[in-house]
Amino acid sequence: MAFVTPTAEQLGLYLGMGEIDGARADLLIAQAVALCETVVRPLPDQATAVVLSVAGRAYVNPQQVSYETIGPMSVQRPSGSGGLYLTKADKAALKALAGRGGAFTVDPTPATADPSPTWPFHPDREPGWGWP
């Protein structure tokens, strides 16, 4: 099964919004997919969560507001919390979903390696700790 790009309606549900600007949401989703593909291509089936997270951040904070005061209420967001960007967690999730980034083993033994011993072999003696 191939990756299916999320819809504007799904972004609205993800953000908990009753109404959403479909054209803007579609643009942000397309850009989020393109950004995610800079890490992993093709995107794995389960990458929808990362795409929605990236597009959702940009949808709710398009001007990258870091501090805002309205009447008695004020809000401060970390620097760089707006626009389209991938966090370290996003990148790690994409790699993990694609089956990359985990531990692995490399066998440096050549395929033509001979399993016989390299020391002088004596048929009368059995290899082991008792060799002189």
Disulfide bonds with the S-S distance in Angstrom:
none
